[in-house]
Amino acid sequence: MKYMLLMNTTDIGHPPITEWEPADVKAHIEFMREFTEGLVKSGEFVSGEGLALPDEAKIVTARDGGAPAVTDGPFPESKEFLAGYWIVDCDGLDRALEIAAAASASPGPGGITLNHPIEVRQVLSAPPDAEL
């Protein structure tokens, strides 16, 4: 079964990564690299990426007969945003939850575990008889 693990960043008592000491950023990135390599070795990794900060995002809305409306991304007062994701293919929900818990334990400033919330959602496919 495929699951998407969404790493959300919230105000959980630490500064944003843009304010961390370089050594802390390096440790965090190394943790993420090793975590993903473990998923690759276990055969559970499908894909995953870190995402740019919300101030670089754009929101696009289609308009009937006209050019789409493009505005700056998430509202500035938002304190929570999607920092990255993994798609894993594993034996089931229990394993997906184990993987999410491991991702949540990434290190932050001073090596303190961040305990990021990780949203776990099953990736669905169209029914076999659906016309595409």
C-alpha positions in Angstrom: 0.0 0.0 0.0 1.2 3.5 -0.8 1.1 6.3 1.8 2.0 9.9 1.6 3.8 11.3 4.6 3.5 15.1 4.9 5.9 16.9 7.2 4.1 20.0 8.5 6.0 22.8 10.2 4.4 24.6 13.0 5.5 26.9 15.8 6.5 24.1 18.2 9.0 26.0 20.3 12.0 26.4 17.9 13.0 29.1 15.4 12.5 28.5 11.7 15.4 26.7 10.0 16.5 29.9 8.3 17.6 31.1 11.8 19.4 27.9 12.9 23.2 27.6 13.4 24.9 26.1 10.3 25.9 23.0 12.2 22.3 22.4 13.2 21.0 22.8 9.6 23.7 20.3 8.5 22.7 17.8 11.1 19.1 18.1 10.2 19.8 17.6 6.4 22.0 14.7 7.2 19.3 13.1 9.3 16.8 13.5 6.4 19.3 12.1 3.9 20.0 9.0 6.1 16.3 8.6 6.8 15.5 8.6 3.0 18.4 6.2 2.3 17.0 3.8 4.8 13.7 3.8 3.0 15.5 3.3 -0.3 17.4 0.3 1.1 14.2 -1.2 2.5 12.5 -0.9 -0.9 9.7 1.3 0.6 10.8 4.7 -0.9 8.7 5.9 -3.9 9.5 9.6 -3.9 10.0 12.5 -1.6 11.1 16.2 -1.7 11.6 19.1 0.6 9.6 22.2 -0.4 10.5 25.9 -0.6 9.3 28.2 2.1 5.7 29.6 1.8 6.9 33.1 0.8 8.0 31.6 -2.5 4.6 29.8 -3.2 2.0 31.0 -5.6 -1.7 30.2 -5.6 -3.4 29.8 -9.0 -7.1 29.9 -9.7 -8.7 29.3 -13.1 -11.0 32.0 -14.5 -13.7 31.3 -17.1 -12.4 32.6 -20.4 -9.6 34.6 -18.9 -6.1 34.5 -17.6 -5.7 32.6 -14.3 -5.5 34.6 -11.2 -2.0 34.2 -9.5 -1.4 35.4 -6.0 1.3 35.0 -3.5 1.1 31.7 -1.6 -0.1 30.8 1.8 -1.6 33.6 3.8 1.2 35.5 5.8 -0.5 34.8 9.1 -0.2 31.1 8.5 2.0 29.5 11.2 1.8 26.0 9.7 3.0 24.9 6.2 4.0 21.8 4.3 7.8 21.5 4.5 8.2 18.3 2.5 6.8 14.9 1.8 7.7 11.2 1.2 5.6 8.7 -0.7 6.3 5.2 0.6 5.1 1.8 -0.5 4.9 -0.4 2.6 3.0 -3.4 4.1 0.2 -1.3 5.6 -0.9 1.5 7.9 1.1 0.3 10.9 4.4 0.4 9.0 3.5 3.8 7.5 2.9 5.1 11.1 6.3 3.7 12.2 8.0 5.5 9.3 6.2 8.7 10.1 7.3 8.5 13.7 10.9 8.1 12.6 10.6 11.1 10.3 9.1 13.2 13.2 12.2 12.6 15.3 14.5 14.8 13.1 17.0 17.0 15.0 16.6 20.7 15.4 18.6 23.5 17.1 21.1 22.1 19.6 20.2 18.6 18.5 16.8 18.7 20.2 14.3 16.4 18.6 11.7 18.5 16.6 8.8 16.1 16.9 7.3 17.5 13.7 3.7 16.5 13.0 3.7 14.0 10.1 0.3 13.6 8.4 -0.1 10.0 7.0 -2.6 9.5 4.1 -3.1 6.5 1.9 -2.5 7.2 -1.8 -5.5 6.0 -3.7 -5.8 5.0 -7.3 -8.8 5.0 -9.7 -11.0 1.9 -9.7 -9.9 -0.6 -12.3 -13.0 0.0 -14.4 -12.8 3.8 -14.3 -12.5 5.5 -17.7 -9.7 8.0 -17.9 
